[in-house]
Amino acid sequence: MKIDWAALGSVFGVSLGVTVGLVALFTLGVAGLSRRERATAQGGGATLAATGAYVCFAACASAVAYGIYLIVVKA
């Protein structure tokens, strides 16, 4: 059996990059919700922060759904 180390490294690099990207995107969503709550507690409106948070969460959900789609189609 021969292991293709270049392909294995490529898969590792892509999965690491996607994981870090999804974590960063989710963190931005949580920070946006936190900013919205802070602004609401101070009596202001934070529509932009809430919209940004929802966009980040939607992007995370779509990335996960795309990953599941790839797994199902390639299986």
N, C-alpha and C positions, 0 to 999 in steps of 0.2 A: 504494500500500500504506500502510495506517495502522497504526501501532504503538500498542497499548493499554499505555501506560506504567504505569498503575495496576496492571494485572494483572502486568506484568513485575516491578514493585517488590514486589508481594505474594509472587510466587513466590520472588524473591530473599530476602526477609525470612524466609519460612517455611523455605527450604532452609538459610539461615544459622543460624537458631535450632535446627533439628533437628541440623545438623552439630555445633554447639557442645554441644548436649545429649548427643549420642552420645559425643563425645570426653570430656566430663566423666564420663559414666557408665562408660566404659571405664577412665578414670583411677582412678575409685573402686574398680573391680574389681582393678586392678593394685595399688593401695595396700592393699586387703584381703588379697591374696595375700602381699604383702611383710610385712604385720603378722603374718600367720599363720606365715610362716617365721621371723620374729624371735622370736615366742613359742615356737615349737617348739625353736629353738636354745637358748633359755633354760630349757628343760625344762617349759614350761607347755603348756596346750592352748588352742587358739584356734578353737573351733568356730564362734563367732559371726562372726569375721572371714572365715573360709572360706565360710560360708553367704552372707554379704553379697556376697562377691566373685563367687560363682557366680550369685547372683540378678542382679547387675549385668551379667555376661556373657550371661546368658539374655535379659535385657531388650534388650541390644544386638543379639543374634542375632534376636530376634523383630521388632525395629524394621527390621532389614535385610530380613528375610523379608517383612514387610508392604510395604516399598518395592518389592521385586521383584514381589510379588503385584499391586500397583497398576500397575506398568509393564506386566505381562503382560495384565491385564484391560482396561486402557485402550487397548492397542495394537491 
